Amino acid sequence: MVISQKEREYLRNLAKKQLEYANTPENKQRQANWYAHNDLQRNQPMVTIEDVTFFQELARPLTCESDEARQIEENILNYIIGREDVDDDRVTPDFYGVYRYAWFTPYGIEAKRHEEKGRLAYTFAHHINDLETDFYKLGKSTWGNNMEEASKAADIATDVIGDILPIRLLTSGPYGSLAHRIICLMSMETMLFSMMDYPELFHKTMEMLTSDYIEHLQSLEQDKFFIANNSNQRVPMGTYSFTNQLPSQPGILKNMWGFLDAQECVGISCDMFNTFFFPYYKRVADLLGIVNYGCCEPVHDFWDECISKFTNLRKVSISAWCDEDFMGNKLRGGNVIYHRKPSPNVVCVDKAFDEEKFVTHIKATLKAAEGCKLEFSFRDVYSLQGDKYRAKRCVELTKQQIEKYWS
């Protein structure tokens, strides 16, 4: 469907509104704060809320009818709603971004995922039930990207709003979650028993995966897929890649800010993680310029022997299951940012927002992280209980506690 003149005029007005927010002194200061924060030159915590999980409670009905126009409308509204209804430390971009995406299919096997109640709960139909018996199924990994489709989307946006907002192709950081790739093909129980029953075969499985994934990244580099992510681009999990410490030369893997996690390894010992996973993760990390590590896993269990050994680590996830005091002691005065993921329970579980409980939770982090570089990223908030202002209130309360108790 062709974008109509009415849609075009509406999208141009939306683009002008985004540009107005982008050009405010407050927005420009936030951008400067991010550069200083990520480059370890600022001691004031940043605060963001990932609203994609509850966006249905903030979203406004789309006006456009054509698919191409609705995509542009939705992307711009995300920034406008984020500024008006959340107002955290995210920076409203002075450009319209079109993301390039890449995909990687481990061992050439499509993971079969069955979802329950939308995407909140799901199971995998596992291809590997006994590693020795089913090892023959593991073949060469396959991969691809959407560079052609992204270029077409950028051309459409250029035609409609390119004279208002510059159109910029973007890439998010490489996402190296090796353990998750394993769990998509075998159950947690199979993974755990395989390390004990077939240690050499499990190493071979990890070697195949890691070698293929590195080949995948290097092929993207060769194809000039990567665009330097040293400004206003997303980096998993829940942060942004503003930095002056990575060159802007496009296409170079070593200039990228990437992400690693292994939350599926929460049930194994540090020794087993160091034996069966960390060496492979380290090989991926060493390809990148800067890395973030961790999602929901309690990183304190693996910190001393493994995670602290990443030489290019900039942020480590301090999740709701992590020993905050332990990690505060480890990170105090260092060059790794204490990337706190507060418990979503204090935001979304109670029908009536319990501000006292929320403030107590935030104050505990401020005490534990004293002397660290600190960042708050609220994630996995799946409902505001119908209270669309709760997210903004969480930001306000967090910043109030920072003002009172952070030195």
C-alpha positions as CSV (number, residue, x, y, z in Angstrom):
1,M,0.0,0.0,0.0
2,V,1.3,3.4,-0.9
3,I,1.7,6.1,1.8
4,S,-1.1,8.6,1.3
5,Q,-0.7,12.4,1.3
6,K,-2.7,12.5,4.6
7,E,-0.4,9.9,6.2
8,R,2.6,11.8,4.9
9,E,1.5,15.1,6.5
10,Y,0.7,13.4,9.8
11,L,4.1,11.6,9.9
12,R,5.9,14.8,9.1
13,N,4.2,16.5,12.0
14,L,5.2,13.6,14.3
15,A,8.8,13.9,13.1
16,K,8.8,17.6,13.9
17,K,7.5,16.9,17.4
18,Q,10.3,14.3,17.9
19,L,12.9,16.8,16.7
20,E,11.5,19.4,19.1
21,Y,12.1,17.0,22.0
22,A,15.5,16.1,20.7
23,N,16.6,19.8,20.6
24,T,15.6,20.7,24.1
25,P,18.5,21.7,26.5
26,E,17.4,18.9,28.9
27,N,17.7,16.2,26.1
28,K,21.1,17.5,25.1
29,Q,22.2,17.4,28.7
30,R,21.1,13.8,29.1
31,Q,23.2,12.9,26.0
32,A,26.2,14.6,27.6
33,N,25.5,12.7,30.8
34,W,25.5,9.4,29.0
35,Y,28.8,10.0,27.4
36,A,30.3,10.9,30.7
37,H,28.7,8.0,32.6
38,N,29.7,5.3,30.1
39,D,33.2,6.7,29.9
40,L,33.5,6.5,33.7
41,Q,33.8,10.3,34.1
42,R,30.5,11.0,36.0
43,N,29.4,9.8,39.4
44,Q,25.6,10.5,39.0
45,P,23.5,7.4,38.3
46,M,21.5,7.1,35.1
47,V,17.9,5.8,35.3
48,T,15.9,4.1,32.6
49,I,12.8,2.0,32.3
50,E,12.4,-0.5,29.5
51,D,8.8,0.1,28.5
52,V,8.4,-2.4,25.7
53,T,7.0,-5.0,28.1
54,F,4.1,-2.7,29.3
55,F,3.8,-0.5,26.2
56,Q,0.3,-1.6,25.6
57,E,-0.7,0.4,28.7
58,L,0.9,3.6,27.2
59,A,0.4,3.1,23.5
60,R,-1.9,5.4,21.5
61,P,-4.0,4.1,18.6
62,L,-2.2,4.2,15.4
63,T,-3.6,6.6,12.8
64,C,-2.0,5.4,9.6
65,E,-3.4,2.6,7.5
66,S,-0.5,1.5,5.2
67,D,2.1,-0.9,6.7
68,E,5.0,1.4,5.7
69,A,3.4,4.4,7.3
70,R,2.4,2.6,10.5
71,Q,6.0,1.4,11.0
72,I,7.3,5.0,10.9
73,E,4.4,6.2,13.1
74,E,5.0,3.5,15.7
75,N,8.7,4.2,15.8
76,I,8.3,7.9,16.3
77,L,5.5,7.5,18.8
78,N,7.7,5.2,20.9
79,Y,10.1,8.2,21.4
80,I,7.3,10.7,22.0
81,I,5.5,8.5,24.5
82,G,8.7,7.6,26.2
83,R,9.4,11.3,26.8
84,E,5.9,12.3,27.8
85,D,4.8,9.3,29.8
86,V,8.0,7.9,31.3
87,D,10.5,10.7,31.1
88,D,13.5,8.7,32.2
89,D,17.1,9.3,31.1
90,R,16.7,8.0,27.6
91,V,17.8,10.4,24.9
92,T,15.3,11.4,22.2
93,P,17.3,11.0,19.0
94,D,17.6,13.9,16.5
95,F,17.4,11.3,13.7
96,Y,15.1,8.5,12.6
97,G,16.8,5.1,13.1
98,V,16.4,2.0,11.0
99,Y,18.0,-1.1,12.6
100,R,19.8,-3.7,10.7
101,Y,19.3,-7.1,12.2
102,A,21.2,-10.4,11.9
103,W,20.1,-13.9,12.8
104,F,22.0,-17.0,13.7
105,T,20.6,-20.6,13.7
106,P,22.9,-22.8,15.9
107,Y,23.8,-26.1,14.3
108,G,21.3,-25.4,11.5
109,I,18.4,-26.5,13.7
110,E,15.4,-24.2,14.0
111,A,14.4,-24.0,17.6
112,K,10.7,-24.8,18.0
113,R,9.1,-22.5,20.6
114,H,5.6,-22.9,22.0
115,E,4.3,-19.8,23.7
116,E,1.7,-19.7,26.5
117,K,-0.2,-16.5,27.2
118,G,1.5,-14.4,24.6
119,R,5.3,-14.3,25.1
120,L,5.4,-14.4,28.9
121,A,5.8,-18.1,29.1
122,Y,7.1,-20.6,26.6
123,T,8.6,-24.0,26.2
124,F,11.0,-25.4,23.5
125,A,10.4,-28.7,21.7
126,H,13.9,-30.1,22.3
127,H,15.8,-31.7,19.5
128,I,18.5,-33.1,21.8
129,N,17.3,-35.5,24.5
130,D,20.6,-37.4,25.0
131,L,23.7,-35.7,23.7
132,E,25.5,-38.9,22.8
133,T,22.6,-40.4,21.0
134,D,21.5,-37.2,19.2
135,F,24.9,-35.6,18.5
136,Y,24.6,-36.5,14.9
137,K,21.8,-33.9,14.5
138,L,24.2,-31.0,15.2
139,G,25.4,-29.6,11.8
140,K,26.8,-26.4,10.5
141,S,25.1,-23.2,11.8
142,T,23.4,-20.9,9.4
143,W,22.9,-17.2,9.5
144,G,21.8,-14.1,7.6
145,N,20.8,-10.5,7.9
146,N,18.2,-7.9,6.7
147,M,20.6,-5.4,5.2
148,E,18.5,-5.2,2.0
149,E,15.2,-4.8,3.8
150,A,16.6,-2.2,6.1
151,S,17.9,-0.1,3.2
152,K,14.5,-0.2,1.6
153,A,12.9,0.9,4.9
154,A,15.4,3.7,5.2
155,D,14.6,4.9,1.6
156,I,10.9,5.0,2.4
157,A,11.5,7.1,5.6
158,T,13.9,9.4,3.7
159,D,11.2,10.1,1.1
160,V,8.6,10.9,3.8
161,I,10.5,12.7,6.7
162,G,14.2,12.8,5.6
163,D,14.2,16.6,5.3
164,I,13.1,16.8,8.9
165,L,14.9,14.0,10.7
166,P,18.1,12.5,9.1
167,I,17.6,8.8,8.4
168,R,20.3,6.7,10.0
169,L,21.0,3.0,9.6
170,L,21.8,1.4,13.0
171,T,23.0,-1.9,14.4
172,S,22.7,-3.0,18.0
173,G,25.6,-4.7,19.7
174,P,26.5,-8.3,19.0
175,Y,24.5,-10.6,21.3
176,G,26.6,-13.5,22.6
177,S,24.3,-15.7,24.7
178,L,25.8,-19.1,24.1
179,A,24.1,-20.9,27.0
180,H,20.7,-19.7,25.7
181,R,21.5,-21.2,22.3
182,I,22.1,-24.6,24.0
183,I,18.9,-24.5,26.0
184,C,16.9,-23.9,22.8
185,L,17.9,-27.3,21.7
186,M,18.1,-29.3,24.9
187,S,16.4,-29.1,28.2
188,M,18.1,-27.7,31.3
189,E,18.3,-31.2,32.7
190,T,19.9,-32.5,29.5
191,M,22.5,-29.7,29.6
192,L,23.4,-30.4,33.2
193,F,23.6,-34.1,32.8
194,S,25.6,-33.8,29.6
195,M,28.4,-31.9,31.3
196,M,28.7,-34.8,33.8
197,D,28.0,-37.8,31.5
198,Y,29.7,-36.6,28.3
199,P,32.2,-33.9,29.2
200,E,34.3,-34.3,26.0
201,L,31.2,-34.3,23.8
202,F,29.8,-31.3,25.6
203,H,33.1,-29.4,24.9
204,K,32.8,-30.4,21.3
205,T,29.2,-29.1,21.2
206,M,30.4,-25.7,22.7
207,E,33.4,-25.6,20.3
208,M,31.1,-26.0,17.3
209,L,28.7,-23.4,18.5
210,T,31.4,-20.9,19.4
211,S,33.4,-21.3,16.2
212,D,30.3,-20.9,14.1
213,Y,29.2,-17.9,16.0
214,I,32.6,-16.2,15.6
215,E,32.5,-17.1,11.9
216,H,29.1,-15.5,11.8
217,L,30.3,-12.3,13.4
218,Q,33.4,-12.2,11.1
219,S,31.2,-12.7,8.1
220,L,29.1,-9.7,9.2
221,E,32.2,-7.7,9.6
222,Q,33.4,-8.7,6.1
223,D,30.0,-7.7,4.6
224,K,30.2,-4.3,6.4
225,F,27.0,-5.1,8.3
226,F,28.1,-3.4,11.5
227,I,27.6,0.4,12.0
228,A,29.6,1.9,14.9
229,N,27.4,1.8,18.0
230,N,29.1,4.5,20.1
231,S,26.2,6.9,20.4
232,N,22.4,6.6,20.8
233,Q,21.9,2.9,20.1
234,R,20.5,0.2,22.3
235,V,22.8,-2.4,23.9
236,P,21.3,-5.4,25.7
237,M,20.2,-5.6,28.4
238,G,18.5,-2.2,29.0
239,T,21.2,0.4,28.3
240,Y,22.7,2.6,25.6
241,S,26.1,2.8,23.9
242,F,27.1,6.5,24.2
243,T,30.9,6.5,24.4
244,N,34.0,8.4,23.2
245,Q,36.1,5.4,23.8
246,L,35.1,3.4,20.6
247,P,36.1,4.7,17.2
248,S,33.4,5.6,14.7
249,Q,35.0,3.5,11.9
250,P,32.1,1.4,10.5
251,G,32.1,-2.3,10.0
252,I,34.8,-3.1,12.5
253,L,33.9,-5.8,15.1
254,K,36.6,-4.6,17.5
255,N,34.9,-1.2,17.6
256,M,31.5,-2.6,18.7
257,W,29.9,-2.6,22.1
258,G,28.3,-6.0,22.6
259,F,26.6,-8.1,25.2
260,L,27.0,-11.5,26.8
261,D,24.9,-13.4,29.4
262,A,24.6,-17.0,30.7
263,Q,21.5,-16.9,33.0
264,E,20.8,-20.5,32.0
265,C,23.9,-21.5,34.0
266,V,22.5,-20.4,37.3
267,G,22.3,-24.0,38.6
268,I,26.0,-25.0,38.1
269,S,29.0,-24.4,40.2
270,C,31.7,-21.8,39.5
271,D,34.1,-24.5,38.6
272,M,31.8,-26.1,36.1
273,F,31.0,-22.7,34.5
274,N,34.8,-22.0,34.3
275,T,35.3,-25.3,32.7
276,F,32.4,-25.6,30.3
277,F,31.4,-22.1,29.4
278,F,33.7,-19.2,30.4
279,P,36.5,-20.1,27.9
280,Y,34.1,-19.9,25.0
281,Y,32.5,-16.7,26.2
282,K,35.9,-15.2,26.6
283,R,36.7,-15.9,22.9
284,V,33.6,-14.0,21.8
285,A,34.2,-11.1,24.2
286,D,37.8,-10.7,23.0
287,L,36.5,-9.9,19.5
288,L,34.6,-6.8,20.8
289,G,35.6,-3.4,21.9
290,I,33.4,-3.1,25.0
291,V,31.0,-5.7,26.6
292,N,28.1,-5.7,29.0
293,Y,27.6,-8.9,30.9
294,G,24.5,-10.4,32.5
295,C,20.8,-10.4,32.6
296,C,18.9,-12.1,35.5
297,E,21.6,-14.4,36.7
298,P,23.3,-13.8,40.1
299,V,26.7,-12.8,38.8
300,H,28.3,-12.8,42.3
301,D,28.6,-16.6,42.1
302,F,31.0,-16.4,39.0
303,W,32.5,-13.0,39.6
304,D,35.9,-13.7,41.0
305,E,37.0,-16.7,38.9
306,C,35.3,-15.8,35.6
307,I,33.4,-12.6,34.9
308,S,36.0,-10.3,36.4
309,K,38.5,-11.8,33.9
310,F,36.8,-10.1,30.9
311,T,39.4,-7.4,30.0
312,N,36.9,-5.2,28.2
313,L,34.0,-5.4,30.6
314,R,32.2,-2.0,31.2
315,K,28.8,-3.0,32.8
316,V,27.7,-6.0,34.8
317,S,24.1,-6.7,35.6
318,I,23.2,-6.7,39.3
319,S,19.8,-8.4,39.1
320,A,17.2,-9.0,41.7
321,W,18.8,-12.3,42.5
322,C,22.3,-10.9,43.0
323,D,24.1,-10.3,46.2
324,E,24.2,-6.5,46.0
325,D,26.6,-5.9,48.9
326,F,29.1,-8.5,47.6
327,M,29.1,-6.9,44.2
328,G,29.3,-3.4,45.6
329,N,32.5,-4.4,47.5
330,K,33.9,-5.9,44.3
331,L,33.1,-2.9,42.0
332,R,33.8,-0.1,44.4
333,G,36.4,2.3,42.9
334,G,36.8,0.2,39.8
335,N,36.1,0.6,36.1
336,V,33.0,-1.6,35.8
337,I,29.5,0.0,36.2
338,Y,27.2,-1.5,38.8
339,H,24.2,-2.0,36.4
340,R,21.4,-2.5,38.8
341,K,18.2,-4.2,37.6
342,P,15.7,-3.5,40.5
343,S,13.1,-6.2,41.2
344,P,10.1,-5.6,38.9
345,N,7.9,-6.8,41.8
346,V,8.2,-3.5,43.5
347,V,6.8,-1.8,40.4
348,C,4.2,-4.0,38.9
349,V,2.8,-6.6,41.3
350,D,0.7,-4.5,43.7
351,K,-2.6,-3.1,42.5
352,A,-1.9,0.1,44.4
353,F,1.7,1.3,44.0
354,D,3.5,0.9,47.4
355,E,5.9,3.9,47.2
356,E,7.4,3.1,50.6
357,K,8.4,-0.4,49.6
358,F,9.8,0.9,46.3
359,V,11.8,3.6,48.0
360,T,13.2,1.1,50.5
361,H,14.3,-1.1,47.6
362,I,16.1,1.8,45.9
363,K,17.8,3.0,49.1
364,A,19.2,-0.5,49.6
365,T,20.9,-0.3,46.2
366,L,22.3,3.2,46.9
367,K,23.9,1.9,50.1
368,A,25.3,-1.3,48.5
369,A,26.7,0.5,45.5
370,E,28.3,3.4,47.4
371,G,31.6,4.3,45.7
372,C,30.7,2.5,42.5
373,K,29.6,3.9,39.1
374,L,25.9,3.1,39.2
375,E,23.1,2.8,36.7
376,F,19.4,1.8,37.2
377,S,17.6,-0.1,34.4
378,F,14.1,-1.2,35.3
379,R,13.3,-4.3,33.2
380,D,10.7,-7.1,33.0
381,V,7.9,-4.8,34.2
382,Y,5.0,-6.5,32.4
383,S,2.1,-4.3,33.9
384,L,1.5,-1.0,35.5
385,Q,-1.7,-2.3,36.8
386,G,-3.6,0.2,34.7
387,D,-1.7,3.1,36.2
388,K,0.0,4.7,33.2
389,Y,1.8,7.2,35.4
390,R,3.5,4.6,37.6
391,A,6.5,4.4,35.4
392,K,7.1,8.1,35.5
393,R,6.6,8.1,39.3
394,C,9.2,5.3,39.6
395,V,11.7,7.5,37.8
396,E,10.8,10.5,40.0
397,L,11.2,8.5,43.2
398,T,14.5,6.9,42.1
399,K,16.0,10.3,41.3
400,Q,14.7,11.8,44.6
401,Q,16.6,9.0,46.5
402,I,19.7,9.6,44.4
403,E,19.5,13.3,45.3
404,K,19.1,12.5,49.0
405,Y,21.5,9.6,49.5
406,W,24.0,9.4,46.7
407,S,27.4,11.1,47.2
